[in-house]
Amino acid sequence: MNPGHISTKERKTVLDNFISLSTLQSINYILPVLVLPYLIRVIGPEKFGLIAFAQALIQYLMIFTDYGFSLSATRKISLCRNDKEKVCMIFSSVMTIKILLAFVSFIILLLLITLIPKFKNDWPVFILSFGAVIGNTLFPIWFFQGQEKMKFISIINILGGIIYTLSIFIFIKAPQDFILVPVLNSAFFLATGIFALYIAFKKFNLEFIFQGYSDILTEMKTGWNIFISIVSVNAYTATRVFAVGLLTNNTLTGYYAIAERIANAFQTFPLESFSQAIYPRLNSIFAKNKRRALKLMKKLQSSISIIFILVIPAAIIFSPFIVKIICGREYAQVTSSLRLLLIGVLLVVMNVFRIQFLLVSGRPKEYSKIHIRAAVIGLPLIFISIFYFSYLGAAISTVLIEAGVLLATLKLSRDANLA
């Protein structure tokens, strides 16, 4: 077999998962495109900025409760999916840890809104947003990915997303209704999380087995390096909106948050669907044939890079039209931020499969080191850039950080003969 090719069966599995995730993400991006201009018109950029600021904090707490299991547990499930006892043990350990971490994250939130005026002044928004953390904790997306059964994720999220979108149009009618946005968002996460957990138990005959301290500690050790790297990544990604919110005002935060959401659409759809679909398959291929997995990764990385080298410049040129379509009117602040962020998107895409392969090839420490170094340099860079250049500083720092991550990954890959 040609090392760079996927077998017919493998291709069908990846394609099915890719279609499921792409359908999910297309709905996830179509629905916000409908909601975003509506929310901006009804509640205004200032309240939208406040909600985006709260969601940035909630994103941190979600990362904390995920603890890297989106990659570490996915990999373990993909390698032992036919061993029901082992699958149940992994599932039980991971869910136990996530629930404990969710409790700790709520304590952290209470401390923030009690001790810091910036959070205390708008405490209802933050408390009402926390339901998203609970729902995300319950949703075992890592389990479905490990089983390569992403259609379940798609069905649950599509139904929930449609109901959420309709609820926005039904209940948000005036500026003072902005407080219902975090309520509806939390309700969406809670409902989909509970339903997904039910599907996981019913369809895969899972049993929750209380795990001993040693088993839980093993899972935490397995996910530690990935957790640190994910925290590091978000130290210079999720922090951008959060930092703009801290150093500027809600209106400027709203402008920047809109640009980032549009840029994220280019970065994640449909690329994220495909990378999630291929990840467990690459792990399985690597376990059997390392050379074949490496050649496949190189082929994927080259193909996606060429596509985005053509797409991103066009998106930069037409940014004013994109912003007008999304927002209903032109916002110069959003357009200028978007153009810079799109350059960052191109740098991320040119590295996506290469850096993922460090995990596939059993090099989580190297994966972690790249992101830790980027965070150590990038986090102060974000705050300094925003201090001097306001909201544009967040976009400028993004380009510089992603360029550094790309260069570091290329160097490490060449040293390890993975480039």
Secondary structure, DSSP 8 states (H G I E B T S, - for coil): --TT---HHHHHHHHHHHHHHHHHHHHHHHHHHHHHHHHHHHHHHHHHHHHHHHHHHHHHHHHHHHTTHHHHHHHHHHHSTT-HHHHHHHHHHHHHHHHHHHHHHHHHHHHHHHH-HHHHTTHHHHHHHTHHHHHHHH--HHHHHHTT-THHHHHHHHHHHHHHHHHHHHH--SGGGGGHHHHHHHHHHHHHHHHHHHHHHHHHT-------HHHHHHHHHHHHHHHHHHHHHHHTTHHHHHHHHHHS-HHHHHHHHHHHHHHHHHHHTTHHHHHHHHHHHHHHHHHH-HHHHHHHHHHHHHHHHHHHHHHHHHHHHTHHHHHHHHHSS--HHHHHHHHHHHHHHHHHHTTHHHHHHHHHTT-HHHHHHHHHHHHHHHHHHHHHHHHHHTHHHHHHHHHHHHHHHHHHHHHHHHHTT--
